[in-house]
Amino acid sequence: MAAESKSERAYNLIRSRIDSGQYVPGYRLVLAPIAAELDMSVVPVREAIRRLEAEQFVTFERNVGAQVSLVKETEYLHTMQTLALVEGSATGLAAPHITPDQIRRARAINQTMRESLTAFDPQSFTALNLEFHSVLFETCPNPHILDLVHRGWNRMKVLRNSSFSFVPGRANESVNEHDRLLDLIEQGAEPLEVELMAREHRIATLDAVLAHQAEQDAFAPH
């Protein structure tokens, strides 16, 4: 196994801190301190930042330098609206094919999510949230819709946005909605009813984030 290059080490450090939320959107990436921390010159750090820029994790502004990409509100809005539609559809189509074992698995994940609320970590909660929904939508018999769901979730990862970082109060509501969604599937509800509940569940998170952003904008200095 080849030794990790200096550029790769710098890349992995910065990327992990972006993913964990330690480097938040808008955080300035100053070369010298990162290089000093890794005991290397600024050259491999600069290479790592260029790679992150190509992957859209970092932007470079004249007179500002490199900074973690800002989440564009419209991009988040459009991604979540699309995900609500395609994931709702996938979950509705999957519902008649979801087994009792899958229901038990989803309930176990949701219980872990509920227990995690006492020591809340938005990134871990978001990972569990994807795991929960995957148990349901992966049973979708339409591969084209399933592909669109995967693209939506991958787009959310590129945005690196854990909605629950902004609205942690939404997490408690989310696990309760998960229970109601599972009850509906277990009761053999019509696929359209399941689809609409899954869609509303996703939109509720979007609405909470947009309301939070509007509140922040109202108090921001102009």
JOKA-V276657 format. One record per backbone hydrogen bond with DSSP energy under -0.5 kcal/mol. NH is the residue of the N-H (numbers start at 0). CO is the residue of the C=O. If there is no record, write none. Layout:
nh-><NH;NH>
co-><CO;CO>
This chain:
nh-><8;9;10;11;12;13;14;15;16;17;18;19;20;20;21;22;23;25;26;28;29;30;33;34;35;36;37;38;38;39;44;45;46;47;48;49;50;51;52;53;54;55;56;57;58;60;60;63;64;66;67;68;71;75;76;77;78;79;80;81;82;83;84;85;86;87;87;88;89;90;91;92;93;94;95;96;97;97;102;103;104;105;106;107;108;109;110;111;112;113;114;115;116;116;117;118;119;124;125;126;127;128;129;130;131;132;133;134;135;136;137;138;139;142;145;146;147;148;149;150;151;152;153;154;155;156;157;158;159;160;161;162;164;165;165;166;169;170;171;172;173;174;175;176;177;178;179;180;181;182;183;184;185;186;187;188;192;193;194;195;196;197;198;199;200;201;202;203;204;205;206;207;208;209;210;211;212;213;214;215;216;217;218;219>
co-><4;5;6;7;8;9;10;11;12;13;14;15;16;17;16;16;21;67;23;65;27;28;29;30;31;32;33;34;35;34;40;41;42;43;44;45;46;47;48;49;50;52;51;51;66;58;64;60;60;58;26;56;69;71;72;73;74;75;76;77;78;79;80;81;82;82;83;84;85;86;87;88;89;90;91;93;93;94;98;99;100;101;102;103;104;105;106;107;108;109;110;111;112;113;114;115;116;120;121;122;123;124;125;126;127;128;129;130;131;132;133;135;136;140;141;142;143;144;145;146;147;148;149;150;151;152;153;154;155;155;159;160;161;161;162;162;166;167;167;168;169;170;171;172;173;174;175;176;177;178;179;180;181;182;184;183;189;189;190;191;192;193;194;195;196;197;198;199;200;201;202;203;204;205;206;207;208;209;210;211;212;213;214;215>
